[in-house]
Amino acid sequence: MDIQQQIDARLTELEIKASYTEDAVEQLNAVIVRQQQQIDLLLRELMHLRQQAPEPGSTPFRSLRDELPPHY
């Protein structure tokens, strides 16, 4: 195998590796985008739940004994 063939073989191998690397980066980027969308959704849901929750100290603490049915 002459030197030109060795260079061509190495170049082809590098091109194949670069192609696989590009595919892996694209797949990882898609995962990151999906995860960020999930994080954004969870943050919106958390904010919504916090808005629904009563303010601390606004409602007195109630014991479960206070909620016993009348026949007890």
Secondary structure, 3 states (H helix, E strand, C coil): CCHHHHHHHHHHHHHHHHHHHHHHHHHHHHHHHHHHHHHHHHHHHHHHHHHHCCCCCCCCCCCHHHHCCCCC
